[in-house]
């Protein structure tokens, strides 16, 4: 745990966490947690021919590359080419919103207990997406706002499908799950001895980085007359899930709890920060020199990756699997 690092580094880590928790609540980043599988991280962070290595190398790569949404590891080039919807993290085309409406239409008509409970808590949303005739209206209303706003609307509704797992959307999702509750993230299990919990911080509120029923919905939804789901509701609301857009960026990983060894591994880039960088950390994240990223990412299992500016402008890059 933290006792295993030197007193200076431990003090720096604790100072960084205190910095994240200081200031007015509305301005503080959210501290969130993600349960992850070391087995899956190996397949993502290393090429298929290079999976045999020490865990130290795994964590070094995690703190350099972060972790990407399933789209970047499961959604291969051929699958993307075959469809005309949700082709990238920046795709806000009419076809994508037609597909999104169809998926929500399918879900709200399920008779499963969780779906019925969600629909009873959100009758306006359920009624809107139950009617197939509203599909054209949905696409028309979304088209009234700018592309950045369309991306927020897309992910606001995609969150509902994402949280429903394989009954919702799996490989194509541009979101990646985390939880506001450490206990929930710690329940994640792949192999009993192969689990980790990532400790993260993300911007609070209606941001371009996160979406959930526990944060504010995009303001433009009300303006264009689209239904919202009620705060603190969802298909698995008890999991306190918050979805990160595109990736778990390494600049926002404080560290990882290794469930195998019981050790806590601090992001080494955090331990190299200056006092001035610590002050800017809640807004700018942890500085990481990624000059070789475009070259080194070709040695991983990722099919592509996302880039985001501090203001939340996303771009999709590097779909590069060689034939």
Secondary structure, DSSP 4 states (H G I P E B T S, - for coil): -GGGS-HHHHHHHHHHHHHHH-S-GGGSPEEEEEEEEHHHHHHHHS-TT-----HHHHHHHHHHH-EE-THHHHS-HHHHHH-SS--STT---HHHHHHHHHHHHHHHT---HHHHHHHHH-HHHHHHHH-GGGHHHHHHHHTTS-HHHHHHHHHHHHHHHHHTGGGS--TT--EEEEES-HHHHHT--SSTTSEEEEEEEE--SS-SSEE-TTSPPPTHHHHHT---PPTT-STTGGG-EEEEESEE-GGGEEEEEETTT--EEE-TTGGG--HHHHHHHHHH------TTHHHHGGGSS-S-EEEE-TT--EEEE------
